[in-house]
Structure formats: structure tokens, C-alpha cells
Amino acid sequence: MSTNTTDAEYWRLALTGDGEGFATIFDRHQHRVFRHSLALVPSLDDAKDVVAVTFLEAWRKRATVRFVDDSLLPWLLVTATHAAQNISRAARRYRDLIERVPPAQDVPDPAEGLDDGPALGALRTLSHGHRLVVTLCIIEGLPVADAARVLRIPVGTVKSRLHFAKRALADRLEGTRPGTPLTEALEGNAR
């Protein structure tokens, strides 16, 4: 169809299932509806919503839309005005509701009150290399040979670091309550 084809003709095509008819009307009028909407709503996103609602309503009411001189634009602009009023009203209600909600009180984060405990504190005092060996062999339960492969160091180095780390942790944890997973693991692996 040519550029002289009216909206009413494209609309008749759309009603028969031709998607190109509706797409042509959308392409022809979306910018005008958008500019019109920008003057009626507070934000760019709201104007985009108005355009979407307007064309959705056009399709929803496709059997009853009215043409003025074979143009759908006047109907679209009136529909956009109503959609803008609805969107603005909804935004105003939302803002009013938010203003009525009491402000949040500062509630402390429960995690801030937690203490790492003596085991984690002792583990943090070890060097990085010793912590890795303890984490892999004791906490994760990897065999020494696997830990050596993962760390790319000799098995003897893993054993040495593990021995030193267990001694250092045992010294630091002396006098703390038994039964924590790390102290149990140290006692079990020290044998």
C-alpha cells in the first residue's frame, strides 16, 4: 500500500489478521502519541507506558475505535490522555501511600553481633599458606596428596605446614571450650 493509504484501510487489514496493518498504524502515530504523553506525565518512562497502554487499548477495542477523516490519531490522542491520567493518578496514590508508611527504624544487623569464636580467630592468625593447608586438609577433608596437587607444592611441604598449623592452633585454642568442629578436628588429626 502507498503512503496515501488511510488508517481506516490499514485497520481493516489488521482486523482480518494482517499484522502489517496494525504495525503501520503504530509506526505512523507512535511518535505523536509519545510527544503528547510527555506533556501529561512526570517522567519519560511514564510516557513510554502511556504509548504502550494506548496501542494496547486500540487493539483491545479494535472493533469500536473511531476514525476522524479516516485517521486513528485523534482517538489515539484521547486514549493517551486517559491513560496518562490513570498512570499519574496511580503514581500519586503510590507516593501518598509511601508517605504514610512510617520510616524504617535502624535495626542492627544480627550478623554484627556474632563473634567468629576462638577457632576462626586462631585460624586467622596463621599465615596464608598454613591457612590453605588447614582449610583443605582439616576443614574440607582432602587427603594430603590431593592438597599438594591442588596447591602445586610437595607432599612433604603440606605435611610440614599441617603439623606446624595444628601446633599453632592448639596453642592458641588451649583453654577454649572443647567440642567446636575445629578443635575436634585438630584433636582427631593430631593422633
C-alpha positions in Angstrom: 0.0 0.0 0.0 1.1 3.6 -0.6 1.7 6.4 1.8 -1.7 7.7 0.8 -3.4 4.7 2.3 -5.6 5.8 5.2 -5.5 4.5 8.8 -9.0 3.1 8.3 -7.8 0.9 5.4 -4.8 -0.3 7.4 -7.1 -1.0 10.3 -9.4 -3.1 8.1 -6.4 -5.2 7.1 -5.4 -5.5 10.8 -8.9 -6.8 11.6 -8.5 -9.6 9.1 -5.3 -10.8 10.8 -2.8 -8.8 8.8 -0.2 -7.7 11.4 1.4 -5.3 9.0 -1.7 -3.2 9.1 -1.5 -2.6 12.8 2.3 -2.2 12.7 1.9 0.5 10.0 -0.5 2.4 12.2 1.8 2.1 15.2 4.8 3.3 13.2 2.8 6.1 11.8 1.5 7.5 15.1 3.7 6.3 18.0 5.9 9.4 18.0 2.9 11.8 18.1 1.3 9.8 20.9 4.7 9.8 22.7 5.1 13.6 22.4 1.5 14.1 23.6 2.1 11.8 26.6 5.3 13.6 27.6 3.3 16.7 28.4 0.9 14.8 30.6 3.1 12.6 32.8 6.0 13.3 35.0 8.7 11.0 33.5 10.0 9.6 30.3 9.2 6.1 31.4 5.6 7.0 32.2 5.3 8.5 28.7 6.5 5.2 27.2 3.9 3.4 29.4 1.2 5.6 28.1 2.1 4.8 24.5 2.1 1.1 25.3 -1.3 1.3 27.0 -2.8 3.4 24.2 -1.9 1.0 21.5 -3.0 -1.9 23.7 -6.3 -0.3 24.2 -6.6 0.3 20.4 -6.2 -3.4 19.8 -8.4 -4.4 22.7 -11.2 -2.1 21.4 -10.4 -2.7 17.8 -14.0 -3.2 16.8 -15.2 0.1 18.3 -12.4 2.6 17.6 -13.4 5.8 15.9 -11.8 7.3 12.9 -11.8 11.1 12.1 -11.4 11.6 8.4 -10.1 8.0 8.2 -7.3 8.8 10.8 -7.0 7.0 14.0 -4.7 9.7 15.5 -7.5 11.7 17.3 -8.8 8.5 19.0 -5.2 7.6 20.0 -4.6 11.0 21.5 -7.8 11.0 23.6 -7.0 7.4 24.7 -3.4 8.6 25.6 -4.8 11.4 27.7 -7.0 9.0 29.7 -4.1 6.6 30.1 -1.8 9.4 31.3 -4.4 10.5 33.8 -4.6 6.9 35.1 -0.9 6.5 35.3 -0.4 9.9 37.0 -3.2 9.0 39.5 -1.6 5.6 40.3 1.8 7.3 40.8 0.2 9.9 43.1 -1.6 7.1 45.1 1.7 5.3 45.4 3.6 8.4 46.6 0.8 9.1 49.2 1.0 5.5 50.4 4.8 5.7 50.8 4.5 8.9 52.7 2.1 7.3 55.2 4.4 4.4 55.9 6.4 5.1 59.0 10.1 5.5 58.4 12.2 2.4 58.9 13.9 2.3 62.2 17.6 1.4 62.3 17.6 -2.2 63.1 21.1 -3.6 63.8 22.3 -6.4 61.6 22.1 -9.6 63.6 25.4 -10.8 62.0 27.2 -7.8 63.5 26.5 -9.2 67.0 28.1 -12.6 66.1 31.6 -13.4 67.2 33.8 -15.5 65.0 34.7 -17.6 68.0 38.1 -18.7 69.1 38.6 -21.3 66.4 38.2 -18.8 63.5 40.1 -16.2 65.4 43.0 -18.6 65.8 42.8 -19.7 62.2 43.1 -16.1 61.0 46.4 -15.7 62.9 48.1 -18.3 60.7 50.0 -17.4 57.5 48.1 -17.7 54.2 50.0 -20.9 53.3 49.2 -22.6 56.6 45.5 -21.5 56.5 45.2 -23.0 53.0 46.6 -26.4 54.2 44.3 -26.4 57.3 41.3 -25.4 55.2 41.9 -28.1 52.6 43.0 -31.0 54.8 41.2 -30.5 58.0 38.1 -28.4 57.2 37.4 -29.8 53.7 38.8 -33.3 54.5 41.1 -33.6 51.4 43.9 -36.1 51.6 47.4 -34.6 51.9 48.4 -35.8 48.5 45.3 -34.1 46.9 46.0 -30.9 48.7 49.6 -31.0 47.5 48.4 -31.4 43.9 45.9 -28.6 44.2 48.4 -26.2 45.8 51.2 -27.4 43.5 53.7 -28.0 46.3 55.4 -31.2 47.5 53.5 -33.6 49.8 56.2 -33.1 52.5 55.6 -29.3 52.5 51.9 -29.9 53.0 52.6 -32.3 55.9 55.1 -29.8 57.4 52.7 -26.9 57.2 49.9 -29.0 58.6 52.0 -30.1 61.5 53.0 -26.5 62.3 49.5 -25.2 61.8 48.0 -27.8 64.2 50.5 -27.0 66.9 50.0 -23.2 66.5 46.2 -23.6 66.6 46.3 -26.0 69.6 48.5 -23.5 71.5 46.1 -20.6 70.7 43.0 -22.7 71.5 44.3 -24.0 74.7 41.7 -23.3 77.4 38.8 -22.8 75.0 35.8 -25.0 75.3 36.1 -28.4 73.6 33.6 -29.6 71.1 34.0 -26.9 68.4 34.5 -28.5 64.9 38.0 -27.1 64.5 39.2 -28.3 68.0 37.6 -31.7 67.4 39.3 -31.9 64.0 42.6 -30.8 65.5 42.4 -33.4 68.2 41.3 -36.1 65.8 44.1 -35.3 63.2 46.7 -34.8 65.9 46.7 -38.5 66.7 
